[in-house]
Amino acid sequence: MKKYDKLFLIIGALLSTIPMYHFFGWIYVWNKYYETGGREEVSRRFNEDIFFNLIPATDYWKFGLILLFIGVLAGTFLLWSMMESLNNSQLKVKKLNLIIFIVNLLFTLWIAWGLM
């Protein structure tokens, strides 16, 4: 295993939790508040409950771009880690890296789709 293989895997895995947190937070807030208030209420509650009022009310698209950048950065680290581990004989590390990369790709594509 090369020097930076595990480091890139760890950084990529940690960064890929942010798009997953966004996805599952949105699902939670949508299921909890959509019946009572509609889409505006869901967006307001999402900002309050999940991201602790970090998002200004007019800048949801900028926050989406930041999340998209974080997802792409995590994917880049994971892809770099996969390239570093090609010579590695441990199959578990390769499978773990591939699974985390695919999961990150799905959640990052969901964020990109939400920006359309």
Salt bridges, closest charged atoms under 4 A:
GLU41 OE2 - ARG44 NH2 2.96
GLU41 OE2 - ARG45 NE 3.11
GLU48 OE2 - ARG44 NH1 2.70
ASP59 OD1 - LYS62 NZ 3.95
